[in-house]
């Protein structure tokens, strides 16, 4: 049985057997509905209600009961595992995952799902593996966070890494607010705004172009699922611009390219070129029209004498590499780790306990 790779994000969970040249066969929302017992009910008169829960928040597992239910569905229904004949799993680790979370995850794998082998590796490293690199920088714009991570010889340079507690959901909320201002008589839900962002969001060429766009009145109509019609114009550029001008989100911070450049200052200068000239963009938001061009324009304006440059995915990799790079890199690594017995076994777990994950998986 081939090992399974799982990449559990704040919005989507990607899973499947380790086949590097394909996109993950199981892609489902991480958010789920669960039935919970209402509070202050008599035991003999219990009442249940349906609630929406997010097992993963800002990249970190928060609701373990929900995560267990989600993984059970993915493994035994989506991937057709058979109870009593469980296989091996490689999990992708977001940047700066707390030690307690890693330990609880490995405990869940061995004690609840009875896996025969386990490994975890950081998403930044895996995203570089997906494009054939072991050193470079990743800029990962997720649903709930932005991670910038320099990686040298397959090891994340944590002292130089940066995490920002903003992501796609914050950009969606921003877009929703902007659209509500220009369409005051229409109720625009976050779900509607998410769809509009995916379809219409784009990047201006530079700050001057963005300022000029703000004075234009060009727009087009879009019909919401409930039949309401709204107009979308300059708002579509706000999503991309906020990544390069965080002040739009009310943040006092440098734009994403300058953050990347500044992140490597604590790494030895002899590695700066190797890191910046092997920059990989991750996350669906980076696929918006104009984003890569704007990123490269901003790179020319950065304070660094070495300009960040983007690595193009190999032609043999699937089209969704930007969105699924951590999963694809995990599939590549799984083909090495498990056959060479570098993974964590049940025997090792039983002998040492959950803390062994920090020694075996890095």
GIFEN-V952001 format. One record per run of one state. SS is the DSSP state (A for helix, B for strand, O for the rest). FROM is the first residue (numbers start at 1). LEN is the number of residues. If there is no record, write none. Layout:
# GIFEN-V952001
ss = [SS & SS]
from = [FROM & FROM]
len = [LEN & LEN]
This chain:
# GIFEN-V952001
ss = [O & B & O & B & O & B & O & B & O & A & O & B & O & B & O & B & O & A & O & B & O & A & O & B & A & O & B & O & B & O & B & O & A & O & B & O & A & O & A & O & B & O & A & O & B & O & B & O & A & O & A & O & A & O & A & O & B & O & A & O & B & O & A & O & B & O & A & O & B & A & O & A & O]
from = [1 & 4 & 9 & 12 & 18 & 26 & 30 & 32 & 38 & 43 & 46 & 48 & 54 & 56 & 58 & 60 & 62 & 64 & 79 & 88 & 94 & 99 & 113 & 117 & 123 & 131 & 136 & 142 & 146 & 153 & 155 & 157 & 158 & 161 & 162 & 165 & 168 & 183 & 190 & 201 & 202 & 203 & 207 & 214 & 220 & 224 & 229 & 233 & 236 & 245 & 246 & 250 & 256 & 267 & 269 & 277 & 279 & 283 & 284 & 288 & 289 & 290 & 291 & 301 & 310 & 311 & 321 & 338 & 344 & 346 & 353 & 354 & 361]
len = [3 & 5 & 3 & 6 & 8 & 4 & 2 & 6 & 5 & 3 & 2 & 6 & 2 & 2 & 2 & 2 & 2 & 15 & 9 & 6 & 5 & 14 & 4 & 6 & 8 & 5 & 6 & 4 & 7 & 2 & 2 & 1 & 3 & 1 & 3 & 3 & 15 & 7 & 11 & 1 & 1 & 4 & 7 & 6 & 4 & 5 & 4 & 3 & 9 & 1 & 4 & 6 & 11 & 2 & 8 & 2 & 4 & 1 & 4 & 1 & 1 & 1 & 10 & 9 & 1 & 10 & 17 & 6 & 2 & 7 & 1 & 7 & 2]
